[in-house]
Amino acid sequence: MDPDAVARAFVEHYYRTFDTNRAGLAGLYQDSSMLSFEGEKIQGAAAITAKLTGLQFQQCQHNISTIDCQTSGPAGGVIVFVSGSLQLAGEHHALKFSQMFHLIPTPQGSFYVLNDIFRLNYA
């Protein structure tokens, strides 16, 4: 497994899906998954999907600046750290963000998101 390839493929898939069909992210999470979104902690695939699909903005475009990753643990997990900007429809200025994912391999050969931490960067 090439963790850089896994990270790049995951990031491309995640943000493309977020920007076009947020409900489609549900399959990336499991009941044990945890999302921290701007300090709010949400657990479980259904609750995380409800949070993401219920955000006040419906249209957005993520522009990724950096992707860093590391392998994690003996089971072959991957930690992915992303920075970039988020352009909301109708807004003139993009918002800077950082997001971290802890990906865990599944028996089927794919990955699911165990941990997801999202923060806007106000600087």
C-alpha positions as CSV (number, residue, x, y, z in Angstrom):
1,M,0.0,0.0,0.0
2,D,1.3,3.4,-1.0
3,P,-0.1,5.8,1.7
4,D,0.4,8.9,-0.6
5,A,-1.7,7.3,-3.3
6,V,-4.4,6.3,-0.8
7,A,-4.4,9.9,0.6
8,R,-4.6,11.5,-2.8
9,A,-7.4,9.2,-4.0
10,F,-9.4,9.7,-0.8
11,V,-9.1,13.5,-0.8
12,E,-10.1,13.7,-4.4
13,H,-13.1,11.5,-3.8
14,Y,-14.1,13.1,-0.5
15,Y,-14.2,16.7,-1.6
16,R,-15.7,16.0,-5.1
17,T,-18.5,14.1,-3.3
18,F,-18.9,16.8,-0.6
19,D,-19.1,19.5,-3.3
20,T,-21.6,17.6,-5.6
21,N,-23.6,15.1,-3.4
22,R,-22.9,15.5,0.3
23,A,-25.3,12.6,1.2
24,G,-22.9,10.3,-0.8
25,L,-20.3,10.7,2.0
26,A,-22.4,8.4,4.2
27,G,-20.6,5.3,3.0
28,L,-17.3,6.6,4.2
29,Y,-18.3,6.5,7.8
30,Q,-19.3,3.7,10.2
31,D,-21.1,3.7,13.6
32,S,-17.7,4.0,15.4
33,S,-16.7,7.1,13.3
34,M,-16.3,10.4,15.0
35,L,-16.5,13.9,13.5
36,S,-15.3,17.1,15.2
37,F,-16.7,20.0,13.3
38,E,-15.6,23.4,14.6
39,G,-15.4,21.9,18.1
40,E,-18.8,20.0,18.0
41,K,-18.3,16.2,18.4
42,I,-20.7,13.9,16.4
43,Q,-20.5,10.1,16.4
44,G,-21.9,7.6,14.0
45,A,-22.4,7.5,10.3
46,A,-26.1,8.6,10.4
47,A,-25.4,11.6,12.7
48,I,-22.3,12.6,10.7
49,T,-24.2,12.5,7.5
50,A,-27.1,14.5,9.0
51,K,-24.6,17.2,10.2
52,L,-22.8,17.4,6.8
53,T,-26.1,17.5,4.7
54,G,-27.6,20.0,7.2
55,L,-24.9,22.7,6.9
56,Q,-26.3,26.1,6.1
57,F,-24.7,26.3,2.7
58,Q,-25.6,23.9,-0.1
59,Q,-23.2,24.9,-2.8
60,C,-19.4,25.1,-2.3
61,Q,-16.1,24.4,-4.0
62,H,-13.1,23.1,-2.1
63,N,-9.6,24.0,-3.4
64,I,-7.0,21.8,-1.9
65,S,-3.6,23.4,-1.2
66,T,-1.7,20.6,0.7
67,I,-2.1,16.9,1.5
68,D,0.1,15.3,4.1
69,C,-0.2,11.7,5.3
70,Q,1.4,9.1,7.5
71,T,0.8,5.4,8.0
72,S,-0.9,4.6,11.3
73,G,-0.7,1.4,13.4
74,P,-0.1,-2.2,12.4
75,A,-3.5,-2.6,10.7
76,G,-2.5,-0.3,7.8
77,G,-4.4,2.9,8.7
78,V,-3.5,6.2,7.2
79,I,-3.7,9.7,8.8
80,V,-4.4,12.4,6.2
81,F,-4.1,16.1,6.9
82,V,-5.6,18.6,4.3
83,S,-5.4,22.3,4.0
84,G,-7.1,24.5,1.5
85,S,-9.9,27.0,0.8
86,L,-13.6,26.7,0.6
87,Q,-15.6,28.9,-1.7
88,L,-19.2,29.3,-0.8
89,A,-21.8,30.2,-3.5
90,G,-22.4,34.0,-3.6
91,E,-19.4,34.8,-1.4
92,H,-16.5,36.9,-2.6
93,H,-13.8,35.6,-0.3
94,A,-12.8,32.0,0.2
95,L,-12.5,30.5,3.7
96,K,-9.3,28.8,4.7
97,F,-9.7,25.4,6.3
98,S,-7.8,22.4,7.7
99,Q,-9.1,18.9,8.0
100,M,-7.7,15.6,9.4
101,F,-8.9,12.1,8.6
102,H,-7.9,8.8,10.2
103,L,-8.6,6.1,7.5
104,I,-8.9,2.5,8.6
105,P,-8.8,-0.4,6.1
106,T,-11.8,-2.6,5.7
107,P,-11.9,-6.3,5.0
108,Q,-13.1,-5.5,1.5
109,G,-9.9,-3.7,0.7
110,S,-11.2,-0.1,0.9
111,F,-11.0,2.4,3.8
112,Y,-13.5,4.1,6.1
113,V,-13.1,7.3,8.1
114,L,-12.7,6.6,11.8
115,N,-11.8,10.2,12.8
116,D,-12.5,13.4,11.0
117,I,-11.6,16.8,12.4
118,F,-12.6,20.0,10.6
119,R,-11.6,23.6,11.4
120,L,-11.9,26.9,9.6
121,N,-8.7,28.9,9.9
122,Y,-9.3,32.5,10.9
123,A,-6.0,34.3,10.6
